[in-house]
Amino acid sequence: MKTLVKITGIYAIILVFGLAVIGCDDRPYDEALNGTWISSETELGIQGEMKLNNGNFENTLFNSTTNVRLPETKGTYTTDDGKITLKITHVYGGGLTAGIGINLQMAIYFSDFVPLEEEWYTKAQIKAKIDAATASVLFPEGKSLAIEALDELFQASTSTYSLKGKTLTLTDEDGDISIFTRK
């Protein structure tokens, strides 16, 4: 009986060790995606750059004409069964998303909206600025429209992904394809 307990104990130790070393990868992200990815699409000399690092991402726009990088969004991502889900947690106030998207939209909706400075903002921080602003006479529904746009911006997005060598292909829920090359 002692021999049976001893053998069972040894098997249990081997099983636990084996699972810890080789069989149990519970990371919610694919490590193969870690790195800097450059978009194959270029518009007016501006190209997207996406950095993926162990469940965190940051998107930057790069202007090859002026050699200027402009942060845009950052957040977290998870992967599961060939799908990647990105969740924006911050928007850069001086970035294109905020500079043109949020600031322009807010300027239309509000008579006193203060543009976002060049720093990172959470959804709550932007919402506080919206709540503090006075709706324009032309757009009395400005606050609700602005919050709706903000909610949409910070909504998680899921795409299928495939990785072949140095090429990452993302296909979003609408079927739009984005191709990136590892830097």
C-alpha positions in Angstrom: 0.0 0.0 0.0 2.9 2.4 0.9 4.4 1.6 -2.5 1.1 2.4 -4.3 0.8 5.8 -2.5 4.4 6.6 -3.3 4.0 5.7 -7.0 0.8 7.7 -7.2 2.6 10.7 -5.5 5.4 10.5 -8.0 3.0 10.4 -10.9 1.1 13.4 -9.5 4.4 15.4 -9.2 5.3 14.4 -12.8 1.8 15.4 -14.1 1.9 18.8 -12.3 5.4 19.5 -13.5 4.6 18.5 -17.1 1.5 20.7 -17.2 3.4 23.7 -15.7 6.3 23.3 -18.2 4.6 22.3 -21.5 0.9 21.9 -21.4 -0.8 24.8 -19.8 -0.4 28.1 -21.6 -3.2 30.3 -20.3 -2.1 33.6 -21.7 -4.9 35.4 -23.3 -2.7 36.6 -26.2 -0.6 35.1 -29.0 3.1 35.9 -28.3 3.8 35.4 -32.0 2.1 38.7 -32.6 4.5 40.7 -30.3 6.4 43.4 -32.3 5.9 46.4 -34.4 3.6 46.1 -37.5 3.5 48.5 -40.4 0.4 48.9 -42.4 0.6 48.2 -46.1 -1.8 51.1 -46.8 -0.4 54.6 -47.2 -2.5 57.7 -47.7 -0.9 61.0 -48.4 2.4 59.7 -47.1 0.8 58.6 -43.8 1.1 55.0 -42.7 -0.3 53.2 -39.6 2.0 51.5 -37.1 0.8 49.0 -34.5 2.8 47.8 -31.6 1.6 44.6 -30.0 3.3 43.5 -26.7 1.9 40.7 -24.5 -1.7 41.8 -24.5 -1.1 45.6 -24.9 -1.2 47.6 -28.1 -0.5 51.1 -29.3 -1.4 52.6 -32.7 0.7 55.4 -34.2 0.5 57.2 -37.5 3.8 57.8 -39.3 4.2 60.6 -41.9 7.1 59.4 -44.1 7.3 62.9 -45.7 8.0 64.8 -42.5 9.3 61.8 -40.5 6.9 62.5 -37.7 5.1 59.9 -35.5 1.8 60.8 -34.0 0.3 58.5 -31.2 -3.3 57.7 -31.8 -4.8 55.0 -29.5 -3.6 52.4 -27.0 -5.3 49.6 -25.1 -5.4 45.9 -24.6 -5.9 42.9 -26.8 -6.7 39.2 -26.5 -6.5 36.4 -29.0 -8.5 33.2 -29.2 -8.8 30.7 -31.9 -7.5 32.9 -34.7 -9.4 36.0 -33.5 -8.0 39.2 -32.0 -10.1 41.6 -29.9 -8.8 45.1 -29.4 -10.1 47.3 -26.6 -9.1 51.0 -26.7 -8.4 52.3 -23.2 -6.8 55.7 -24.2 -6.9 58.2 -27.0 -4.1 60.6 -27.6 -5.4 64.2 -27.6 -3.0 65.4 -30.3 -3.6 62.3 -32.4 -5.6 62.2 -35.6 -8.5 60.3 -34.0 -8.8 63.0 -31.3 -7.5 66.0 -33.3 -9.8 65.6 -36.3 -12.4 63.1 -35.1 -13.2 64.1 -31.5 -12.2 67.8 -31.5 -13.9 68.6 -34.8 -17.1 66.7 -33.8 -17.1 68.4 -30.4 -16.5 71.8 -31.9 -19.6 71.3 -34.0 -21.8 70.1 -31.1 -20.6 72.5 -28.4 -20.2 76.2 -28.2 -17.4 76.0 -25.6 -15.6 72.6 -26.0 -11.9 72.8 -25.2 -9.9 70.7 -27.6 -8.0 67.8 -26.2 -4.3 68.6 -25.3 -1.4 66.4 -26.5 -1.7 63.7 -23.8 -3.4 60.4 -23.3 -7.1 60.5 -22.3 -9.4 57.7 -21.0 -13.0 57.5 -22.0 -14.0 58.9 -18.6 -11.8 61.9 -19.0 -13.2 62.7 -22.4 -16.8 62.1 -21.1 -16.1 64.6 -18.3 -15.1 67.2 -20.9 -18.3 66.5 -22.8 -20.4 66.8 -19.7 -18.8 70.1 -18.8 -19.4 71.6 -22.3 -22.5 73.6 -23.3 -24.5 72.2 -26.2 -24.5 74.4 -29.3 -27.8 76.2 -30.2 -27.5 74.4 -33.6 -27.1 71.0 -32.0 -29.1 70.8 -28.7 -28.7 67.0 -28.8 -24.9 67.5 -29.0 -24.1 65.8 -25.7 -26.0 62.6 -26.6 -24.5 62.5 -30.1 -21.0 63.1 -28.7 -21.4 60.4 -26.0 -22.7 58.0 -28.7 -19.6 58.6 -30.8 -17.3 58.2 -27.8 -19.0 54.9 -26.9 -18.5 53.7 -30.4 -14.8 54.7 -30.4 -14.1 52.8 -27.2 -16.1 49.7 -28.2 -14.1 46.5 -28.5 -13.4 45.3 -32.1 -12.8 41.8 -33.1 -11.0 40.6 -36.3 -9.8 37.3 -37.5 -6.0 37.2 -38.0 -3.5 35.1 -39.8 0.3 35.3 -39.4 2.5 34.0 -42.2 6.2 34.8 -41.8 6.5 38.6 -41.5 2.9 39.3 -42.7 -0.1 39.8 -40.4 -3.5 39.9 -42.0 -6.5 41.2 -40.1 -10.1 40.8 -41.4 -12.6 42.8 -39.5 -16.3 42.0 -38.9 -17.3 43.8 -42.1 -14.8 41.8 -44.2 -12.3 44.7 -44.6 -8.8 43.4 -44.8 -5.7 45.1 -43.4 -2.2 43.8 -44.1 0.8 44.6 -41.9 4.5 43.8 -42.2 6.7 43.1 -39.2 9.2 45.9 -38.8 
